[in-house]
Amino acid sequence: MNKFSIALLVTATAFGFQAADASAKVHHKHKSHHKAMHYASAAVVARIDISSQRLTVSVNGQNYGSWPVSTARAGYHTPRGTYGAIRMARVYYSKKYDMSPMPNSVFFYGGYAIHGTYHVSGLGRPASHGCVRLAPVNAAQLYSLVARYGMGNTRIVITD
């Protein structure tokens, strides 16, 4: 175990995560056997299918909902892989893109988040700079689920 892993484990323990959750943070998008192991036990799983531009949410293995999204448009990229929720913000404005509102943001990788958008006419087709956009009501539902079950019990899976 390297210094980073030890620091992550200590920090995760301080915030009440179990060792498996700390490990999921370190290996969040590597090797397919890690993907199955880490999101199968998560309480909240948000699956984003880039080809269909849909997000499907399950809670404790039960289907919760399926909603249209907008992922990256041409010239931009939405990262693929399996991630944990790393930060949440009920109210957030993009510092990178003209202070655009990003209500009910669930960040999963650097500055990438699943968040609400007021450009609902674009939902169902690629339109973002890389984030996953949802209708405001659906973003609020997802945000509430992540808040209720915890970021450590949430997995975000993005596939082609």
Secondary structure, 3 states (H helix, E strand, C coil): CCHHHHHHHHHHHHCCCCHHHHHHHHCCCCCHHHHHHHHHCCCEEEEEECCCCEEEEEECCEEEEEEECECECCCCCCCCEEEECCEEECCCECCCCCCCECCCEEEEECCEEEEECCCHHHCCCCCECCCEEECHHHHHHHHHHHHHHCHHHEEEEEEC
